[in-house]
C-alpha cells in the first residue's frame, strides 16, 4: 500500500456495496483518517453533509438506483474535495471534474486518489 498520510482527516464514505465500503474504510483508516459512515443510502449521505465535519468525501455514483450528484453538489458548495467511484467506467451520468475511480479499484489506487485531494 502507498505510504500516504490521511492523519487527522475525516473522510466520508458513501457506498451501497457493503464489502467495497468495508475495504475502503479499512484502507483509509490504516492511513490515519477517521472514517465517517459509510453511508449506504443517498438520504443518509445528505444528512452527514450537514451533521458532520468532513475533510474529504468518497462517493459512489449510483446508490441503489439514485445518483449521488446532490451529495457531490452539497460538498462542493462547502469546499469539501470529492472523489467518485463507479462501475460505469469513466463516462458519468452527471457532470463532475474531480477524480474518478473505476470499480474494481485497488487499495493503492484508492490511496493515490485520496492523497491527491
N, C-alpha and C positions, 0 to 999 in steps of 0.2 A: 504494500500500500504506500501511497505518497506520504511524504513527511510534512504535510501542511498542518498548520495550526488553526483551529477554529476556537481557540481558548476564549472563554467568556462571551461567546456569541450565542444568541438564542436563534435557533433555526426551526422554522415551522415546516412540517412535512404534511402535505396533502396528497394522499394516495389511497385509492379504493381497493387495491390488491394487498391483502394482509402481509404476505411474505415479502413483497417488494418493499412495503413500508417498514417492516421489521429490519430487513437488511440495510436499508438506507439509514434508519435510526441508529443501528449499531455502528455502522461505518462513521457516521458523523459524530456520534458520542465518543468514539475512540480517538478523535482528533480534538477533544476537549470542549465541544459545544454542548449546550443544553438543548435537547430536542423538545419542541412543543408539538403536541399531538402524538401520533399522527391523527389528522382529521380524515375521515373516510367519506364524508358527505359534504357537498357544497355549503349547505346550511351551517354545518359545524365550522367549516373554514371561515365563513364570513363572520361568525361570532368571535373567532380567535383574532381576526383582523382588528376588531375594536377592543377586545378584552385582554390582549397580551402584548408584552414588549417583544417585538420580533426584529432581529437584525438582518436575517436572510430568509428567503422562502423557496422551497422546492415543491412545485405544484404539478400534479398530473393534469394533462389537458382535458381528459374526459373522466368524470366521476360518476359512475353508474348511469351514463347517458346524459349527464349535464356537463356543459362546458365550463371550465374554470375561469373564463375571461372576467367575470365580475370580481373574483378574488384578485386576479392579476391587476386589474384597474384600481382596486382599493389599495393594494400595496404600492403600486406606482405613485398614486396620489400622496401617499405618506413618505415616499422616498426610500422604500424598502427594496433592495435588489431581489430580483426573482429569476429563478431558472425553472424551465419546464421539462417535464418528462412526457414521452408519448410513445405509443405503439404504432402511430400512424406514419412514421418517417419524418422527414424534415418539412413536409407540407402540413401547415397547421390550419385548422378551421377558423382561426381569427388572427388578426394582426399582432405580431409580437417581435420585438427586435433584440431580445436578450438571448442567452444561451439555451439550447435545447438538447436534451439527452434523449436519444432514441433507445427504447427498450428492445432487447435487454442491454443493460449497461453494466460495466464492471465497477467495483469499488474505486479503482484508480480513476476511471472516467468521471465518476460522481465527485470525487475529491478535487479533481482538476477544475471542474466547473464551479464547485462551491468556493474554491480558493480564488477563482477569478472574479467573484462578485464583490 
